[in-house]
Amino acid sequence: MEAAAALPNAIPLRNHVMPRPRAVLRDVSRAQPVCSTCQVREKCLSEGLDAATAKRVDELVATRIRLRKGDTLYRAGASFTSLYAIRSGSLKTLLLAEDGRDQVAGYHMSGEVLGLDGIGNNVHECQAIALEDTEVCPMPFDRIEQVARDHPTFQRNVHRYLSREIARQRALMLLLGTMRADQRLAAFLLDLSQRYQARGYSSSEFILRMTREEIGSYLGLKLETVSRLLSRLQQEGLIQVQGRVVKLLERGALKELVGQSA
């Protein structure tokens, strides 16, 4: 798994250690409206808003944060102030397990909202790290609450998103608690397929942004088990794997493996 090193990350340069630049804040206060022109707005909290409400949501976003691969967006224990809409790229979230190891808690892609773990206690329970070059839009939570009070449609969007995340966490608990290893991996690939399809990308061929070790951490499996199962599924003709690119050849068979109706 990628190490969750403390910021600033360091890279060697001529035998000296130079700090990696922190996340770049881009001021968009004078730019064109952010949400109304965003390509993933219909998958975010701005879904179905009228013009007046969309303008209020645009005003929530005064900056964008640009992250390089490996940069940390926020850390466990940091004060919760904002939710983060992922405009492009992807991130993983990490929890500290009881044995001191980092446990991958989630994979998050463009159009999704990050930071919900901090709502309950006003501190983040996990760490969020960019898996590739990524851009996110911070939305101060106190202003989100104000807009939600004034605009019922936006309030419903927030509640709907929270409900979906609760359902996703329950599904993960079921995945880890009751499924065999091969079912866990098949369910993970099908979930990625559905999420990519919802964002207008190919549902049958996509890149695994997490390493096999990170996927294993997320699914409660060893690295060797993930590699072995990917090879087995490929040998059985259900998927095709080339590096990090995965192609689902028999989605119906994968659903049968998981126990879903094809």
SEMARKE-956555 format. One line per 4 residues: number of its first residue (from 1); their letters; for each residue x, y, z of N, C-alpha, C. Coordinates in nm, 4 decimals. Each point is the difference from the previous one (the first is absolute). Layout:
# residues N
NUM) A) X/Y/Z/X/Y/Z/X/Y/Z  ...
***
This chain:
# residues 262
1) MEAA) 0.0841/-0.1199/0.0000/-0.0841/0.1199/0.0000/0.0870/0.1240/0.0000  -0.0479/0.1050/-0.0606/0.0741/0.1243/0.0009/0.0094/0.0507/0.1427  0.1180/0.0444/0.0387/0.0167/0.0489/0.1357/-0.0725/0.1309/0.0191  -0.0635/0.0157/0.1173/-0.0686/0.1248/0.0314/0.0981/0.0901/0.0726
5) AALP) 0.0958/0.0553/-0.0734/0.1060/0.0784/0.0595/-0.0505/0.1372/0.0397  0.0699/0.0584/0.0989/-0.0420/0.1313/0.0485/0.0355/0.1062/-0.1019  -0.0866/0.1012/-0.0112/0.0306/0.1134/-0.0855/0.1019/0.0903/0.0688  0.0884/0.0695/-0.0722/0.0117/-0.0123/-0.1445/0.0741/-0.1272/-0.0399
9) NAIP) -0.0440/-0.0659/-0.1091/0.0713/-0.1155/-0.0504/0.1363/0.0448/-0.0516  0.0973/-0.0883/0.0062/0.1348/0.0388/-0.0402/0.0449/-0.0822/-0.1192  0.0721/0.0637/-0.0917/0.0572/-0.0704/-0.1144/0.1475/0.0376/-0.0079  0.0867/-0.0944/-0.0368/0.1437/0.0290/-0.0043/0.0356/0.0877/-0.1191
13) LRNH) 0.0915/0.0918/0.0196/0.0493/0.0848/-0.1086/0.1447/0.0356/0.0307  0.0917/-0.0563/-0.0798/0.1427/0.0269/0.0170/0.0438/-0.0262/0.1438  -0.0403/-0.1157/0.0508/0.0385/-0.0455/0.1337/-0.0560/0.0857/0.1119  -0.0922/0.0888/-0.0302/-0.0672/0.0779/0.1032/-0.1472/-0.0377/-0.0004
17) VMPR) -0.0668/0.0251/0.1115/-0.1427/-0.0289/0.0089/-0.0768/0.1303/-0.0128  -0.0793/0.0083/-0.1041/-0.0793/0.1193/-0.0248/-0.1455/-0.0319/0.0237  -0.0750/0.0891/0.0646/-0.1409/-0.0287/0.0260/-0.0824/0.0032/-0.1272  -0.0922/-0.0973/-0.0120/-0.0932/0.0024/-0.1120/-0.0983/0.1142/0.0217
21) PRAV) -0.0361/0.0747/-0.1045/-0.0954/0.1100/0.0156/-0.1325/-0.0494/0.0557  -0.0595/0.0792/0.0846/-0.1309/-0.0334/0.0539/-0.1058/0.0144/-0.1088  -0.1219/-0.0436/0.0353/-0.1098/0.0124/-0.0948/-0.0132/0.1446/-0.0457  -0.0277/0.0185/-0.1260/-0.0097/0.1338/-0.0581/-0.1431/0.0495/0.0098
25) LRDV) -0.0187/0.1169/0.0602/-0.1309/0.0633/0.0059/-0.0154/0.0925/-0.1191  -0.1059/-0.0217/-0.0746/-0.0255/0.0827/-0.1179/-0.1213/0.0870/0.0280  0.0176/0.1316/-0.0036/-0.1091/0.0933/0.0231/-0.0901/0.0055/-0.1222  -0.1285/-0.0334/0.0199/-0.0943/0.0054/-0.1117/-0.1098/0.1027/0.0266
29) SRAQ) 0.0239/0.0898/0.0932/-0.1033/0.0971/0.0364/-0.0342/0.0930/-0.1158  0.0960/0.0222/-0.0912/-0.0270/0.0877/-0.1137/-0.0202/-0.0807/-0.1290  0.0013/-0.1311/0.0128/-0.0162/-0.0841/-0.1182/-0.1472/-0.0216/-0.0302  -0.0274/-0.0759/-0.1052/-0.1372/-0.0337/-0.0337/-0.0586/-0.0874/0.1098
33) PVCS) -0.1342/-0.0053/0.0120/-0.0616/-0.0836/0.1023/0.0547/-0.1421/-0.0043  0.0253/-0.0554/0.1180/0.0678/-0.1276/0.0095/-0.0948/-0.1165/-0.0221  -0.1052/-0.0106/0.0802/-0.0874/-0.1167/-0.0060/-0.0812/-0.0041/-0.1294  -0.0487/0.1149/-0.0443/-0.0866/0.0021/-0.1165/0.0729/-0.0368/-0.1281
37) TCQV) 0.1344/0.0091/0.0004/0.0770/-0.0358/-0.1183/0.0801/-0.1281/0.0190  -0.0188/-0.0655/0.1120/0.0780/-0.1198/0.0308/-0.0564/-0.1205/-0.0754  0.0872/-0.0811/-0.0562/-0.0425/-0.1147/-0.0781/-0.0627/-0.1096/0.0848  0.0257/-0.0009/0.1307/-0.0550/-0.1055/0.0858/-0.1065/0.0545/0.0958
41) REKC) -0.0574/0.1158/-0.0314/-0.0947/0.0628/0.0931/-0.1217/-0.0880/0.0264  -0.0453/-0.0772/-0.1013/-0.1192/-0.0819/0.0182/0.0254/-0.1204/0.0892  0.1255/-0.0262/0.0339/0.0320/-0.1102/0.0899/0.0413/0.0504/0.1372  -0.0118/0.1295/0.0207/0.0447/0.0608/0.1236/-0.1216/0.0554/0.0741
45) LSEG) 0.0196/0.0953/0.0916/-0.1104/0.0564/0.0779/-0.0819/0.1001/-0.0793  0.0424/0.0333/-0.1217/-0.0696/0.0997/-0.0808/-0.1062/-0.0597/-0.0907  -0.0264/-0.1277/0.0142/-0.0943/-0.0674/-0.0892/-0.1394/0.0603/0.0071  -0.0547/0.0390/-0.1165/-0.1384/0.0428/-0.0098/-0.0333/0.1342/0.0611
49) LDAA) 0.0983/0.0854/0.0211/-0.0265/0.1295/0.0639/-0.0480/0.1027/-0.1021  -0.0887/0.0907/0.0455/-0.0397/0.1099/-0.0869/0.1127/0.1030/-0.0055  -0.0160/0.0989/-0.0852/0.1077/0.0958/-0.0243/0.0387/0.0769/0.1261  -0.1009/0.0417/0.0788/0.0281/0.0786/0.1203/0.0778/-0.0813/0.1026
53) TAKR) -0.0426/-0.1251/0.0198/0.0682/-0.0847/0.0969/0.1399/-0.0367/-0.0481  0.0124/-0.0270/-0.1311/0.1312/-0.0326/-0.0558/0.0976/0.1156/0.0206  -0.0503/0.1230/-0.0099/0.0867/0.1167/0.0221/0.0486/0.0046/0.1442  -0.0898/-0.0341/0.0948/0.0403/-0.0018/0.1409/0.1060/-0.1065/0.0240
57) VDEL) -0.0160/-0.1145/-0.0654/0.0983/-0.1072/0.0172/0.1328/0.0398/-0.0634  -0.0054/0.0686/-0.1159/0.1228/0.0517/-0.0615/0.0778/0.0865/0.0986  -0.0734/0.0804/0.0757/0.0634/0.0925/0.0931/0.0664/-0.0698/0.1175  -0.0344/-0.1284/0.0212/0.0644/-0.0759/0.1070/0.1474/-0.0240/-0.0303
61) VATR) 0.0312/-0.0096/-0.1286/0.1344/-0.0409/-0.0416/0.0822/0.1230/-0.0370  0.0892/0.0414/0.0899/0.0861/0.1156/-0.0255/0.1365/-0.0427/-0.0508  0.0379/-0.1250/0.0248/0.1305/-0.0497/-0.0438/-0.0150/-0.1431/-0.0501  0.0983/-0.0421/-0.0750/0.0154/-0.1416/-0.0330/0.1344/-0.0451/0.0530
65) IRLR) 0.0075/-0.1226/0.0424/0.1258/-0.0550/0.0496/0.0528/-0.0988/-0.1023  0.1224/0.0227/-0.0441/0.0647/-0.0919/-0.0922/0.1007/-0.0845/0.0764  -0.0101/-0.1306/-0.0165/0.0855/-0.0947/0.0690/0.0820/-0.0790/-0.1010  0.1248/-0.0235/0.0334/0.0788/-0.0943/-0.0781/-0.0188/-0.1394/0.0583
69) KGDT) 0.0294/-0.1020/-0.0795/-0.0099/-0.1365/0.0480/0.0809/-0.0158/0.1292  -0.0641/-0.0540/0.1032/0.0662/-0.0198/0.1282/-0.0199/0.1122/0.0991  -0.0521/0.1148/-0.0441/-0.0258/0.1107/0.0916/-0.1186/-0.0316/0.0904  0.0021/0.0554/0.1199/-0.1064/-0.0193/0.0978/-0.0953/0.1179/-0.0021
73) LYRA) -0.1289/-0.0285/-0.0093/-0.1019/0.1048/0.0042/-0.0306/0.0391/0.1441  -0.0223/-0.0982/0.0843/-0.0165/0.0248/0.1444/0.0426/-0.1252/0.0753  0.0285/0.0174/0.1294/0.0505/-0.1084/0.0829/-0.1011/-0.0383/0.1070  0.0138/-0.1208/0.0519/-0.0821/-0.0433/0.1122/0.0297/0.0889/0.1202
77) GASF) -0.1056/0.0481/0.0655/0.0159/0.0885/0.1144/-0.0028/0.1475/-0.0342  0.0052/0.0316/-0.1302/-0.0060/0.1408/-0.0409/-0.1414/0.0545/0.0190  -0.0100/0.1276/0.0288/-0.1309/0.0624/0.0197/-0.0813/-0.0064/-0.1283  -0.1274/-0.0314/0.0159/-0.0898/-0.0064/-0.1144/-0.0591/0.1379/-0.0259
81) TSLY) 0.0188/0.0500/-0.1208/-0.0564/0.1292/-0.0375/-0.0781/-0.0061/-0.1305  0.0372/-0.0943/-0.0885/-0.0565/0.0006/-0.1348/-0.0248/-0.1414/-0.0509  -0.0914/-0.0082/-0.0964/-0.0098/-0.1172/-0.0853/0.0758/0.0315/-0.1289  0.0435/-0.1043/-0.0708/0.0819/0.0193/-0.1188/-0.0628/-0.0740/-0.1172
85) AIRS) -0.0429/0.0751/-0.1005/-0.0527/-0.0603/-0.1226/0.1179/-0.0286/-0.0929  0.0108/-0.1236/-0.0460/0.1123/-0.0387/-0.0859/-0.0339/0.0386/-0.1433  0.0715/0.0974/-0.0518/-0.0240/0.0502/-0.1356/0.0674/-0.0889/-0.1043  0.1193/-0.0489/0.0321/0.0717/-0.0921/-0.0887/0.0970/-0.0808/0.0836
89) GSLK) 0.0356/-0.1182/-0.0511/0.0946/-0.0843/0.0717/-0.0684/-0.0942/0.0976  0.0767/-0.0518/0.0949/-0.0528/-0.0951/0.0982/0.0870/0.0010/0.1253  -0.0601/-0.0447/0.1110/0.0703/-0.0065/0.1285/-0.0358/-0.1293/0.0712  0.0853/-0.0379/0.0939/-0.0316/-0.1084/0.0922/-0.0085/0.0585/0.1404
93) TLLL) -0.0786/-0.0633/0.0857/-0.0043/0.0380/0.1401/0.0573/-0.1134/0.0829  0.0734/0.0361/0.1058/0.0673/-0.0961/0.0862/-0.0457/0.0162/0.1440  -0.0185/-0.1125/0.0683/-0.0243/-0.0033/0.1436/0.1173/-0.0688/0.0670  0.0277/0.0373/0.1238/0.1053/-0.0656/0.0758/-0.0594/-0.1209/0.0708
97) AEDG) 0.0442/-0.1204/-0.0371/-0.0508/-0.1228/0.0599/0.0558/-0.0171/0.1411  -0.0597/-0.0924/0.0764/0.0413/-0.0221/0.1381/0.1445/-0.0465/0.0101  0.0488/-0.0704/-0.1025/0.1384/-0.0475/0.0035/0.0987/0.1043/-0.0506  -0.0488/0.1212/-0.0257/0.0882/0.1086/-0.0420/0.0189/0.0140/-0.1492
101) RDQV) -0.0589/-0.0901/-0.0782/0.0130/0.0084/-0.1450/-0.1075/0.0900/-0.0591  0.0302/0.0553/-0.1173/-0.0993/0.0786/-0.0723/-0.0964/-0.0943/-0.0707  -0.1288/0.0221/0.0190/-0.1045/-0.0788/-0.0645/-0.0697/0.0871/-0.1033  -0.0017/-0.0447/-0.1254/-0.0702/0.0752/-0.1028/-0.1494/-0.0087/0.0260
105) AGYH) -0.0628/0.1161/0.0173/-0.1422/0.0048/0.0344/-0.0878/0.0353/-0.1183  0.0582/0.0541/-0.1072/-0.0845/0.0378/-0.1117/0.0793/0.0466/-0.1205  -0.0658/-0.0097/-0.1154/0.0528/0.0515/-0.1262/-0.1021/0.1004/-0.0521  0.0461/0.1194/-0.0362/-0.0906/0.1098/-0.0320/0.0408/0.0609/-0.1335
109) MSGE) -0.0968/0.0179/-0.0900/0.0286/0.0467/-0.1353/-0.0744/0.1305/-0.0303  0.0243/0.0546/-0.1176/-0.0601/0.1274/-0.0380/-0.1519/-0.0065/0.0088  -0.0594/0.1084/0.0479/-0.1442/0.0059/0.0178/-0.0445/-0.0409/0.1381  0.0921/-0.0513/0.0819/-0.0349/-0.0406/0.1361/0.0441/0.1066/0.0998
113) VLGL) -0.0539/-0.0093/0.1200/0.0274/0.0983/0.1047/0.0764/-0.0676/0.1128  0.1050/0.0639/0.0440/0.0901/-0.0544/0.1008/-0.0085/0.0838/0.1274  0.0264/-0.0619/0.1139/0.0056/0.0732/0.1259/-0.1172/-0.0231/0.0918  -0.0928/-0.0874/-0.0402/-0.1202/-0.0247/0.0804/0.0329/-0.0594/0.1361
117) DGIG) 0.1167/-0.0629/0.0127/0.0379/-0.0616/0.1268/0.0170/0.1016/0.1121  0.0157/0.1282/-0.0352/0.0235/0.1015/0.1025/-0.1253/0.0656/0.0544  -0.1152/-0.0288/-0.0577/-0.1222/0.0700/0.0392/-0.0382/-0.0279/0.1448  0.0088/-0.1260/0.0429/-0.0492/-0.0382/0.1320/0.0706/0.0669/0.1154
121) NNVH) 0.1351/-0.0037/0.0000/0.0778/0.0494/0.1146/0.0844/0.1227/-0.0325  -0.0205/0.0575/-0.1191/0.0742/0.1191/-0.0423/0.1498/-0.0234/-0.0142  0.0404/-0.1266/-0.0115/0.1384/-0.0342/-0.0336/-0.0040/-0.1139/-0.1007  0.0986/-0.0043/-0.0869/0.0066/-0.1072/-0.0988/0.0491/-0.1285/0.0660
125) ECQA) -0.0657/-0.1094/-0.0316/0.0370/-0.1304/0.0551/0.1008/-0.0726/-0.0878  0.0201/0.0468/-0.1214/0.0908/-0.0687/-0.0920/0.0874/0.1015/-0.0722  0.0913/-0.0521/-0.0786/0.0904/0.0811/-0.0806/-0.0349/-0.0187/-0.1459  0.0025/0.1070/-0.0775/-0.0327/-0.0062/-0.1422/0.1241/0.0325/-0.0816
129) IALE) 0.0360/-0.0903/-0.0924/0.1228/0.0119/-0.0783/-0.0323/-0.0138/-0.1481  0.0571/0.0863/-0.0821/-0.0237/-0.0027/-0.1445/0.0677/-0.1214/-0.0624  -0.0738/-0.0720/-0.0831/0.0534/-0.1152/-0.0717/0.0584/0.0397/-0.1360  -0.0269/0.1221/-0.0411/0.0488/0.0549/-0.1267/-0.0117/0.1515/0.0114
133) DTEV) 0.0415/0.0736/-0.1005/-0.0212/0.1445/0.0024/-0.1499/0.0266/0.0093  -0.0382/0.0792/0.0974/-0.1414/0.0130/0.0371/-0.0335/0.1449/0.0301  -0.1233/0.0381/-0.0284/-0.0494/0.1337/0.0347/-0.1311/-0.0133/0.0751  -0.0073/0.0652/0.1155/-0.1217/-0.0050/0.0807/-0.0482/0.1409/0.0300
137) CPMP) -0.1300/0.0106/0.0256/-0.0619/0.1286/0.0333/-0.0451/-0.0033/0.1454  0.0676/0.0744/0.0893/-0.0427/0.0033/0.1393/-0.1287/0.0815/0.0153  -0.0930/-0.0542/0.0795/-0.1271/0.0686/0.0266/-0.0173/0.0105/0.1509  0.0192/0.1201/0.0581/-0.0130/0.0159/0.1455/-0.1343/-0.0541/0.0494
141) FDRI) 0.0041/-0.0846/0.1038/-0.1212/-0.0692/0.0411/-0.1027/0.0931/0.0630  0.0452/0.1056/0.0691/-0.0972/0.0924/0.0586/-0.0804/0.0708/-0.1092  0.0652/0.0266/-0.1135/-0.0714/0.0636/-0.1109/-0.0903/-0.1009/-0.0723  0.0438/-0.1271/-0.0052/-0.0869/-0.1041/-0.0551/-0.1291/-0.0079/0.0799
145) EQVA) 0.0114/0.0033/0.1322/-0.1186/-0.0075/0.0865/-0.0934/0.1187/-0.0245  0.0583/0.1184/-0.0211/-0.0823/0.1184/-0.0242/-0.0754/-0.0119/-0.1323  0.0705/-0.0416/-0.1061/-0.0648/-0.0160/-0.1297/-0.1079/-0.1078/0.0085  0.0268/-0.1075/0.0741/-0.0973/-0.1081/0.0139/-0.1262/0.0486/0.0709
149) RDHP) 0.0159/0.0876/0.0978/-0.1179/0.0539/0.0694/-0.0835/0.0875/-0.0925  0.0670/0.0700/-0.0900/-0.0704/0.0935/-0.0877/-0.0565/-0.0656/-0.1258  0.0556/-0.1154/-0.0396/-0.0384/-0.0618/-0.1275/-0.0267/-0.1489/0.0207  -0.1260/-0.0397/0.0066/-0.0367/-0.1400/0.0277/0.0581/-0.1010/-0.0985
153) TFQR) 0.0137/0.0365/-0.1286/0.0540/-0.0950/-0.0966/0.1441/-0.0347/0.0322  0.0781/0.1005/0.0345/0.1384/-0.0244/0.0381/0.0057/-0.0813/0.1294  -0.0888/0.0297/0.0929/-0.0058/-0.0759/0.1251/-0.0282/-0.1478/-0.0273  -0.0932/-0.0267/-0.0934/-0.0287/-0.1388/-0.0357/0.1218/-0.0670/-0.0622
157) NVHR) 0.0749/0.0756/-0.0825/0.1213/-0.0564/-0.0592/0.1007/-0.0403/0.1078  0.0166/0.0854/0.0991/0.0934/-0.0302/0.1091/-0.0467/-0.1238/0.0755  -0.1290/-0.0047/0.0345/-0.0526/-0.1155/0.0724/0.0105/-0.1272/-0.0831  -0.0264/0.0119/-0.1296/0.0084/-0.1171/-0.0872/0.1432/-0.0522/-0.0058
161) YLSR) 0.0944/0.0926/-0.0074/0.1390/-0.0432/-0.0079/0.0431/-0.0687/0.1294  -0.0404/0.0561/0.1139/0.0316/-0.0619/0.1284/-0.0605/-0.1395/0.0088  -0.1231/-0.0142/-0.0472/-0.0670/-0.1296/0.0018/0.0750/-0.1010/-0.0861  0.0450/0.0429/-0.1169/0.0742/-0.0903/-0.0878/0.1301/-0.0460/0.0646
165) EIAR) 0.0668/0.0911/0.0699/0.1257/-0.0369/0.0642/-0.0237/-0.0989/0.1142  -0.1093/0.0184/0.0745/-0.0343/-0.0955/0.1055/-0.0261/-0.1377/-0.0614  -0.0737/-0.0017/-0.1111/-0.0289/-0.1264/-0.0682/0.1284/-0.0643/-0.0510  0.0925/0.0820/-0.0496/0.1268/-0.0534/-0.0507/0.0801/-0.0640/0.1137
169) QRAL) 0.0023/0.0651/0.1159/0.0733/-0.0556/0.1135/-0.0618/-0.1306/0.0476  -0.1323/-0.0080/-0.0009/-0.0660/-0.1252/0.0375/0.0334/-0.1104/-0.0987  0.0038/0.0355/-0.1287/0.0346/-0.0988/-0.1018/0.1430/-0.0496/0.0204  0.0903/0.0900/0.0395/0.1381/-0.0390/0.0243/0.0093/-0.0956/0.1186
173) MLLL) -0.0759/0.0280/0.1048/-0.0008/-0.0896/0.1155/-0.0488/-0.1390/-0.0398  -0.1034/-0.0044/-0.0839/-0.0496/-0.1284/-0.0500/0.1064/-0.0691/-0.0839  0.0664/0.0786/-0.0839/0.1041/-0.0527/-0.0880/0.1104/-0.0664/0.0807  0.0470/0.0665/0.1036/0.1128/-0.0494/0.0772/-0.0402/-0.1089/0.0979
177) GTMR) -0.1257/0.0012/0.0410/-0.0419/-0.0917/0.1050/-0.0572/-0.1320/-0.0464  -0.0519/-0.0055/-0.1216/-0.0725/-0.1202/-0.0408/0.0484/-0.0617/-0.1310  0.0794/0.0714/-0.0793/0.0375/-0.0500/-0.1319/0.1367/-0.0672/0.0001  0.0138/-0.0980/-0.0892/0.1302/-0.0605/-0.0224/0.0911/0.1001/-0.0702
181) ADQR) 0.1278/-0.0331/-0.0053/0.0975/0.0911/-0.0588/-0.0310/0.0293/-0.1459  -0.0354/-0.1033/-0.0781/-0.0271/0.0231/-0.1416/-0.1255/0.0838/-0.0197  -0.0994/-0.0150/0.0900/-0.1208/0.0814/-0.0085/0.0294/0.1461/0.0332  0.0891/0.0221/0.0956/0.0367/0.1376/0.0359/0.0632/0.0720/-0.1194
185) LAAF) 0.0915/-0.0665/-0.0660/0.0686/0.0627/-0.1129/-0.0966/0.0238/-0.1154  -0.0869/-0.0974/-0.0281/-0.0979/0.0169/-0.1078/-0.0952/0.1147/0.0310  -0.0442/0.0099/0.1243/-0.0897/0.1085/0.0401/0.0694/0.1352/-0.0123  0.1275/0.0055/0.0334/0.0775/0.1230/-0.0123/0.0086/0.0449/-0.1455
189) LLDL) 0.0275/-0.0929/-0.0910/0.0100/0.0336/-0.1418/-0.1352/0.0440/-0.0562  -0.1076/-0.0655/0.0419/-0.1335/0.0386/-0.0461/-0.0387/0.1381/0.0523  0.0395/0.0299/0.1234/-0.0284/0.1320/0.0567/0.0724/0.1084/-0.0789  0.1268/-0.0226/-0.0324/0.0744/0.0962/-0.0818/-0.0664/0.0167/-0.1359
193) SQRY) -0.0430/-0.1098/-0.0593/-0.0661/0.0048/-0.1302/-0.1233/0.0894/0.0033  -0.0819/-0.0155/0.1033/-0.1220/0.0788/0.0123/0.0316/0.1474/0.0230  0.1006/0.0273/0.0804/0.0349/0.1395/0.0301/0.0584/0.0700/-0.1223  0.0830/-0.0700/-0.0770/0.0532/0.0598/-0.1219/-0.1116/0.0236/-0.1017
197) QARG) -0.0903/-0.0950/-0.0123/-0.1114/0.0156/-0.0932/-0.0858/0.1199/0.0367  -0.0248/0.0207/0.1290/-0.0816/0.1124/0.0448/0.0632/0.1339/-0.0338  0.1311/0.0005/-0.0241/0.0708/0.1239/-0.0311/0.0321/0.0129/-0.1479  -0.0618/-0.0865/-0.0802/0.0154/0.0103/-0.1444/0.1223/-0.0671/-0.0567
201) YSSS) 0.0702/-0.0796/0.0813/0.1177/-0.0718/-0.0471/-0.0375/-0.1439/-0.0347  0.0946/-0.0723/-0.0557/-0.0223/-0.1396/-0.0337/-0.0254/-0.0814/0.1266  -0.1017/-0.0842/-0.0046/-0.0306/-0.0869/0.1138/0.0701/-0.1347/-0.0118  0.0626/-0.0244/-0.1132/0.0614/-0.1308/-0.0218/0.1528/0.0032/0.0010
205) EFIL) 0.0586/0.1183/-0.0138/0.1460/0.0105/-0.0013/0.0423/0.1262/0.0736  0.0849/-0.0157/0.0999/0.0417/0.1153/0.0805/0.1344/-0.0290/0.0655  0.0588/0.1047/0.0567/0.1307/-0.0100/0.0655/-0.0202/-0.0139/0.1501  0.0704/-0.0943/0.0601/0.0005/-0.0137/0.1457/0.1002/0.1007/0.0563
209) RMTR) -0.0507/0.1063/0.0596/0.0887/0.1026/0.0537/0.0682/-0.0452/0.1285  -0.0650/-0.0873/0.0756/0.0627/-0.0556/0.1195/0.0894/-0.1173/-0.0400  0.1101/-0.0171/0.0725/0.0863/-0.1150/-0.0233/-0.0699/-0.1266/0.0490  0.0538/-0.1148/-0.0377/-0.0582/-0.1253/0.0467/0.0077/-0.0119/0.1516
213) EEIG) 0.1058/0.0536/0.0590/0.0128/-0.0021/0.1456/-0.1071/0.0868/0.0647  -0.0268/0.1158/-0.0592/-0.1045/0.0877/0.0528/-0.1380/-0.0618/-0.0157  -0.0234/-0.0671/-0.1126/-0.1274/-0.0698/-0.0198/-0.0157/-0.1084/0.1060  0.1081/-0.0719/0.0269/-0.0043/-0.1018/0.1041/-0.0312/0.0579/0.1363
217) SYLG) 0.0597/0.1132/0.0313/-0.0272/0.0667/0.1275/-0.1465/0.0393/0.0098  -0.0540/0.0511/-0.1091/-0.1405/0.0426/-0.0030/-0.0951/-0.1185/0.0173  0.0349/-0.1141/-0.0608/-0.0882/-0.1170/0.0010/0.0315/-0.0983/0.1124  0.1034/0.0295/0.0794/0.0370/-0.0921/0.1067/0.0692/-0.1247/-0.0515
221) LKLE) 0.0801/0.0149/-0.1077/0.0691/-0.1120/-0.0621/0.1495/0.0293/-0.0077  0.0810/-0.1043/-0.0099/0.1430/0.0171/-0.0174/0.0301/0.0328/-0.1461  0.1140/0.0643/-0.0204/0.0441/0.0351/-0.1350/0.0045/-0.1235/-0.0889  0.0562/-0.1082/0.0527/0.0127/-0.1231/-0.0795/-0.1366/-0.0533/-0.0407
225) TVSR) -0.0979/0.0144/0.0890/-0.1350/-0.0490/-0.0293/-0.0633/0.0803/-0.1127  0.0160/0.1319/0.0040/-0.0550/0.0850/-0.1061/0.0624/-0.0358/-0.1344  0.1321/-0.0136/-0.0042/0.0681/-0.0336/-0.1252/-0.0449/-0.1371/-0.0508  -0.0115/-0.0957/0.0913/-0.0408/-0.1350/-0.0400/-0.1427/0.0002/-0.0542
229) LLSR) -0.0900/0.0733/0.0647/-0.1394/0.0020/-0.0444/-0.0164/0.0724/-0.1327  0.0760/0.1072/-0.0217/-0.0057/0.0674/-0.1295/0.0450/-0.0949/-0.1110  0.1064/-0.0746/0.0284/0.0482/-0.0965/-0.0994/-0.1035/-0.1088/-0.0244  -0.0666/-0.0463/0.1059/-0.1000/-0.1064/-0.0158/-0.1203/0.0478/-0.0793
233) LQQE) -0.0476/0.1198/0.0314/-0.1139/0.0544/-0.0737/0.0339/0.0199/-0.1476  0.1265/0.0360/-0.0265/0.0428/0.0153/-0.1389/0.0064/-0.1363/-0.0688  0.0529/-0.0999/0.0673/0.0085/-0.1332/-0.0580/-0.1390/-0.0566/-0.0299  -0.0976/0.0358/0.0823/-0.1371/-0.0481/-0.0194/-0.0756/0.0807/-0.1046
237) GLIQ) 0.0661/0.1035/-0.0557/-0.0613/0.0781/-0.1062/-0.0993/0.1048/0.0466  -0.0009/0.0307/0.1295/-0.0933/0.0989/0.0523/0.0529/0.1423/-0.0153  0.1313/0.0169/0.0094/0.0620/0.1315/-0.0132/0.1274/-0.0130/-0.0824  0.0512/0.1151/-0.0400/0.1306/0.0077/-0.0655/0.0809/0.1055/0.0725
241) VQGR) 0.1214/-0.0347/0.0400/0.0839/0.0910/0.0769/0.1292/0.0258/-0.0755  0.0333/0.1273/-0.0165/0.1265/0.0397/-0.0604/0.0549/0.1163/0.0803  0.0946/-0.0295/0.0903/0.0488/0.1026/0.0908/-0.1109/0.0412/0.0948  -0.0330/0.1289/-0.0030/-0.1100/0.0505/0.0833/-0.1316/0.0120/-0.0754
245) VVKL) 0.0015/-0.0342/-0.1269/-0.1216/0.0080/-0.0806/-0.0769/-0.1313/0.0127  -0.1264/0.0103/0.0373/-0.0856/-0.1168/0.0155/-0.1177/0.0113/-0.0956  -0.0298/-0.1083/-0.0694/-0.1150/-0.0055/-0.0890/-0.0926/-0.1110/0.0480  -0.1266/0.0340/0.0238/-0.0976/-0.0981/0.0433/-0.0587/-0.0668/-0.1239
249) LERG) 0.0259/-0.1287/-0.0144/-0.0447/-0.0739/-0.1179/-0.1352/-0.0670/0.0212  -0.0259/-0.0449/0.1225/-0.1233/-0.0724/0.0304/-0.0615/0.0589/0.1274  -0.0676/0.1153/-0.0161/-0.0584/0.0655/0.1164/-0.1071/-0.0874/0.0653  -0.0770/-0.0725/-0.0816/-0.1031/-0.0869/0.0535/0.0579/-0.1087/0.0889
253) ALKE) 0.1113/-0.0586/-0.0425/0.0647/-0.1041/0.0794/0.0563/0.0570/0.1302  0.0502/0.1221/-0.0056/0.0490/0.0645/0.1225/-0.1148/0.0234/0.0981  -0.1153/0.0423/-0.0516/-0.1161/0.0198/0.0864/-0.0462/-0.1322/0.0614  0.0038/-0.1057/-0.0783/-0.0363/-0.1308/0.0542/0.0970/-0.0415/0.1102
257) LVGQ) 0.1266/0.0286/-0.0193/0.0999/-0.0322/0.1016/-0.0285/0.0728/0.1311  -0.0387/0.1266/-0.0122/-0.0296/0.0800/0.1193/-0.1318/-0.0414/0.0630  -0.0909/-0.0546/-0.0835/-0.1302/-0.0376/0.0516/-0.1085/0.0970/-0.0401  0.0321/0.0877/-0.0965/-0.0975/0.0955/-0.0530/-0.0708/-0.0630/-0.1198
261) SA) -0.1188/0.0525/-0.0291/-0.0685/-0.0450/-0.1208/0.0657/0.0611/-0.1217  0.0207/-0.0799/-0.1033/0.0670/0.0499/-0.1197/-0.0922/0.0857/-0.0824
***
